[in-house]
Amino acid sequence: MERAEPPPNGPDDWASHATRIVEQVVETVRDRSTKPVLFAVRALVVGSLVAVVATFLVVALSIGIVRLLTADAFGGRVWASDLVVGGIFAGAGAFLLKQGGERRSDHVGR
């Protein structure tokens, strides 16, 4: 004898409906919790990698400039090369500090 299909509103319908609801709830919770955390972690990893590579490039470029100035421009006087490169970094730091403006803590006592 052939088995009959259950009616659309029969006993199996509530199970599939409950399954759909559970799937929707799980998907909503995942979208609102896991996705932002994954985005933040990816941004942190990429930012850290960029910072490490930028630091390496700045250090390597500084060493190259000091060696080039020492050998070619100042005839072996390392102190002169260090003075020039140090002056460049000090000037860049002063410029960045000036661009930063005042901090909020400076306004507290006023």
N, C-alpha and C positions, 0 to 999 in steps of 0.2 A: 504494500500500500504506500502511496506517495504521501510525503509529509507536506502539510499545507503551510503557506507563508503566514506569519502572524499579521493581524490587521495593523494598519498604520498607527493606530492609537493603542496598540496592545502592550503587553508587558515589556517588550524590547525597546519600545519608543522612549520610555523614561530613562533608560540606561544611556542611550545615545545622546539624549538631551542633556543629561547630567555630565556626560563626558565632554560635550561641547562647552558647557559652562565652565567646567574645571580648566579646560584648555585655554579659554579666554582669560580667566583669572590669572593663570600662570603666565601667559604671554604678557598681560598688562603689568604684572609685578616685575617681570624681567625687563620690559621696556623702560619702566620708570626707575629701576634700581641698578641693574647690571650695565646697561648701555652707557649711562653717564659716568659710572666708575671706570669702565673700559676706556672711554674717551679721555678721562683725566689721566689714567695710567699711561696711555699711549702718548699723550702730550708731555708728560713728565719724562718718559724714556727718550723721546725724540729731542726734547729740550736739553736733557743731560748730555746726550750724544753731541748735539750742536755745540754746547758749552765746552766739552772736552776737545773737540776738533778745533774750535776757535782758539782755545788756550794754547794748544799745540802749535797752531800756525803763528800766533803772536810770538811765542817763545822762539820758534825756529827762525822767524823773520828777524827778530831782535838779535839773535846770535849771528845770523848771516850779515846783518848790517854792521855790527861791531867788528866782525872779522874783516869785512871789506874795508871799512874805514881805517882799521888798524894797519892793514897791509898796504893799502894804496894811498890813502889820504894823509895819514899822520906818521908814516914811516916807522911803525913799530911802537908808537906811544899809545898804549892801551888806555891810559887815564883820559886822553883826549877823546877817544872814541866813546868811552863810558860817559863822559861829560855831555857829548852831543846827544847820544841816545837817551840819557837821563833827562836832559833838557826837553827833548821831544815828548817823553812820557809825562814830565811835570807840566808842560804846556797843555797837553791833551787832558790831563786830569783837572787842571784849573778851568779849562774851557767847559768840561762836563759838569763840574761843580757849579759854575756860573749858570749853566743852562738848567740845572736842577731847581733853582728858585729857593724860596724859603720853605721851611718845614712848618707843619701845623704846631709843633711844640714851641716854635719861636713866638707864636701869637698868644700863647696861654697867659703869660704874665702881663700882656698889654691891656 
